[in-house]
Amino acid sequence: MSTEMQEAHNLAMAIIRELKSTLRQVAVAAKLPENSELITDLAPHVRKLADFAEAPIDMVLHCPACGLQHIDAPGADVDANGPCYDHHWDNPPHRSHLCHGCGHIWRPADVPTNGVAAVKTHGRADSVIVKR
């Protein structure tokens, strides 16, 4: 993840924390009950912002140890010994990734990421993703 992207994420999280804090302060200052119309109207929007900020970022990931492309998907859980068919992986938001080829575990960013075969957008100057 680029430094700019990390800074944008950190700023978004700071804004969300500030919104939550301000909402609490307004409710206390106005002596509003927790179930007041203001709180019940605004709380879902703040929650939605927080959920969006914590949503995994789709990234093309390759294992830094062996170069195998890492694609996250629901299915059999995988540990350092390979697939574990008695456990199911539903692909929850996560930061660390386990290479299915060599067992190396790495963290590509300090935010949740999701390994994908290709990103959904393409810029005019972008090269085609190279299959390894």
Helices and strands as residue ranges (DSSP letters): H 3-29, H 37-54, E 57-59, E 61-62, E 69-70, E 75-79, E 82-89, E 97-98, E 105-106, E 113-115
